[in-house]
């Protein structure tokens, strides 16, 4: 028959194992978030660059197309 101490030791070992799993998952999510932030920054830069290029074209905003 297991003693109270043995029961506690089993529970502690289980909790430590689960904590390790959660810590690994958290670290993995942190790395993925960092990568996603870099991608978002790059996409935002590309969007700004495209916007700047469009602004430089100086297209008329209110002009109707020739087929009207």
Secondary structure as the mmCIF struct_conf table of DSSP 4:
data_model
#
loop_
_struct_conf.conf_type_id
_struct_conf.id
_struct_conf.beg_label_comp_id
_struct_conf.beg_label_asym_id
_struct_conf.beg_label_seq_id
_struct_conf.end_label_comp_id
_struct_conf.end_label_asym_id
_struct_conf.end_label_seq_id
HELX_RH_AL_P HELX_RH_AL_P1 UNK A 4 UNK A 57
BEND BEND1 UNK A 61 UNK A 62
HELX_LH_PP_P HELX_LH_PP_P1 UNK A 63 UNK A 65
TURN_TY1_P TURN_TY1_P1 UNK A 66 UNK A 67
#
